[in-house]
Amino acid sequence: MDETRRHLLASLPFVPAVLGEWLMAWNYGVPPVSVAQRGTNARVGMADVEQINEARRTFSRLDGQFGAGLLRPVVAGYLNKSVTPLLRGRCDDRVGSALMSAAAGMALMAGWTSFDMNLHGQAQQHYGQALRLAKTGDDPLTGVWVLAMMTHQATHLEQATWAAWLARAATDTARRAQAPPRVMALVLTREAKALALRTNPAESHDKHSAKQIQRLLAEAESASAQGPADRDPEWIAEYDAAELSAQAGSCWRLLGEYGKAAVRAEAAVTAFSGRLPRSAQINQVSAAGAYLGMGELERAIDCARASIPAAKALNSTRSVERLQKFADELDPYSSSIMVRQFRDQLHSELAA
């Protein structure tokens, strides 16, 4: 990809309106009868498909360790230069279907690395591409994965209505596909968070919504407790019990259950430390937010301060943004010496 096109893609805005078209195509579109490709292009085999899957696994491990900053151009380059040409290659239906699923996973990886660097328009375009590929390959479980990631982005951007619709599409697709328990746990947790964002029970005191969210979380925990199944897609291993518990903690915070949120976040920090530094750092900030909700200002600041070195070490705009957002949440305490010192330290450390 030339430099001009790369800069153009990087500057794309997030456009909520296109999500409706994508959801219509996913829910009501009909996949092609055959994905076999004929012609004079090079033949594609299962070895090519496995190379794509192995590359995605490698990219995912590096992303979790170091953040997306250095990895994003590599992933985008691999998608454009290695995967896209294969989509024009010759193959039978079996290989073609597997190729569509593998390409969807790589497009999703490209979207995720853009998301982590706050390039949300570019991330959205990659997610849309991944959803189209999953539909073409008639692969509902990969579609569930894509929809769950799209829900995550919409929730992050506080697009509450779209987050709820995307989450519902993911859950409905999973149920129709009789998805295994761990997949159901993921989509139910995402749906709970989307609903919590839209209704904000901690401030609205909407008891009906709070009960719905708690029901979804209970169903998700029950599903997660069933453990692995023979039909598990490979990608669900990335969403282990610690990850799902951490996501549930975010829901408890939106419910105003700050004690439960803090317990979940602290447990996630312990589970991720030394294994997934970015996840540990983000949950450290989540714990700080939960303590702040409990009115424990000093403990909240100490918790957030402990996450600054990791945010500096990671190449992840999202990790830094989470800290800056926490600093903004300290506005009601802006006259406190502790708050001023923390903000000064955060500014100087991140500027260094």
Residue pairs with C-beta under 8 A, 6 or more apart in sequence:
1 9
1 76
1 77
1 80
6 73
6 76
9 121
9 122
9 125
10 119
10 122
11 121
12 119
12 121
12 122
12 124
12 125
13 120
13 121
14 120
14 121
14 123
14 124
14 153
14 157
14 159
15 121
15 124
16 154
16 159
16 162
18 124
18 128
19 150
19 154
19 162
19 165
19 166
22 128
22 131
22 132
23 165
23 166
23 169
25 131
25 132
25 135
26 131
26 135
26 143
26 147
26 169
26 173
27 169
29 135
31 135
31 136
31 137
31 138
32 136
34 93
34 96
35 91
35 93
35 96
35 97
35 99
35 100
35 136
35 137
35 138
36 91
36 92
36 93
36 96
37 44
37 88
37 89
37 90
37 91
37 96
38 90
39 90
40 90
41 88
41 89
41 90
42 89
42 90
43 89
43 90
43 91
44 86
44 89
44 90
44 91
44 95
44 99
45 91
45 95
46 95
46 98
48 86
48 89
48 99
49 95
49 98
49 99
49 102
52 82
52 83
52 86
52 99
52 102
52 103
52 105
52 106
53 102
53 105
53 234
55 78
55 82
55 106
56 102
56 105
56 106
56 109
59 71
59 74
59 75
59 78
59 109
59 113
60 109
60 238
62 71
63 71
63 109
63 112
63 113
63 116
64 276
64 277
64 278
64 279
65 276
65 277
65 278
66 277
66 314
66 315
67 116
67 278
67 314
67 315
67 316
67 319
68 112
68 113
68 114
68 115
68 116
68 117
68 315
68 316
69 116
69 117
69 315
69 316
69 317
70 315
71 113
71 315
72 110
72 113
72 114
72 116
72 117
72 119
75 106
75 109
75 110
75 113
76 110
76 113
76 114
78 106
79 106
79 107
79 109
79 110
79 126
83 102
83 103
83 106
83 107
84 103
86 99
86 103
87 99
87 100
87 103
91 99
96 137
97 137
97 138
97 139
98 137
99 137
100 133
100 134
100 136
100 137
100 139
101 133
101 134
101 137
101 139
101 142
103 133
104 130
104 131
104 133
104 134
104 137
104 139
104 142
104 146
105 130
105 142
105 145
105 235
107 126
107 127
107 129
107 130
107 133
108 126
108 127
108 130
108 145
108 146
108 149
110 126
111 122
111 123
111 124
111 125
111 126
111 127
111 129
111 130
111 149
112 123
112 149
114 120
114 122
114 123
114 126
115 123
115 152
115 153
115 156
115 318
116 278
116 316
116 317
116 318
117 316
117 317
117 318
118 317
118 318
118 321
120 153
120 157
123 153
124 150
124 153
127 146
127 149
127 150
127 153
130 142
130 146
130 149
131 143
131 146
131 147
131 150
134 140
134 142
134 143
134 145
134 146
135 143
140 173
140 174
140 176
140 177
140 179
141 174
141 177
141 179
141 183
141 233
142 233
142 235
143 173
144 170
144 173
144 174
144 177
144 179
144 183
144 187
145 233
145 235
147 166
147 167
147 169
147 170
147 173
147 187
148 167
148 170
148 186
148 187
148 190
150 166
151 163
151 166
151 167
151 170
151 190
151 191
151 194
152 190
154 160
154 162
154 163
154 166
154 194
155 163
155 190
155 193
155 194
155 197
156 318
158 197
160 194
160 197
160 198
161 198
163 193
163 194
163 197
163 198
164 191
164 194
164 195
164 197
164 198
166 194
167 187
167 190
167 191
167 193
167 194
167 195
168 191
170 187
170 190
170 191
171 184
171 187
171 188
171 191
174 183
174 184
174 187
175 184
179 187
179 231
180 229
180 230
180 231
180 232
180 236
181 223
181 224
181 226
181 227
181 229
182 223
182 224
182 226
182 227
182 228
182 229
182 232
182 236
182 239
183 232
183 233
183 236
184 219
184 220
184 223
185 220
185 221
185 223
185 224
185 239
185 244
186 220
186 236
186 239
186 244
188 216
188 217
188 219
188 220
188 223
189 216
189 217
189 220
189 244
189 247
189 248
189 251
190 247
191 216
192 213
192 216
192 217
192 220
192 248
192 251
193 247
193 250
193 251
193 254
195 209
195 212
195 213
195 216
196 209
196 213
196 250
196 251
196 254
196 255
197 254
199 206
199 209
199 210
199 213
200 206
200 254
201 207
201 209
201 210
201 213
201 254
201 255
201 256
202 253
202 254
202 255
202 256
202 293
203 256
210 255
213 251
213 254
213 255
214 255
217 248
217 251
217 252
220 244
220 248
221 248
224 241
224 244
242 267
242 268
242 271
242 272
243 268
243 279
245 264
245 267
245 268
246 264
246 265
246 267
246 268
246 279
246 283
246 286
248 264
249 260
249 261
249 262
249 263
249 264
249 265
249 268
249 283
249 286
249 290
250 261
250 286
252 258
252 260
252 261
252 264
253 261
253 286
253 289
253 290
253 293
256 293
258 290
258 291
258 293
258 294
259 290
259 294
261 286
261 287
261 289
261 290
261 293
262 287
262 290
262 291
262 294
265 283
265 284
265 286
265 287
265 290
266 283
266 287
268 279
268 280
268 283
268 286
269 280
269 283
269 284
269 287
272 279
272 280
272 283
273 280
274 280
277 310
277 313
277 314
278 310
278 314
278 316
278 319
280 310
281 307
281 310
281 311
281 314
281 319
281 322
282 318
282 319
282 322
284 303
284 304
284 306
284 307
284 310
285 303
285 304
285 307
285 322
285 323
285 326
286 322
287 303
288 300
288 301
288 303
288 304
288 307
288 326
289 300
289 326
289 329
291 299
291 300
291 303
292 300
292 326
292 329
292 330
297 333
297 336
297 338
297 339
298 338
301 330
301 338
301 339
301 342
304 323
304 326
304 327
304 342
305 342
305 345
307 323
308 323
308 345
308 346
308 349
308 350
310 319
311 319
311 320
311 322
311 323
311 350
312 349
312 350
312 352
320 350
323 346
323 350
324 346
327 342
327 343
327 346
330 336
330 339
330 342
330 343
333 339
334 340
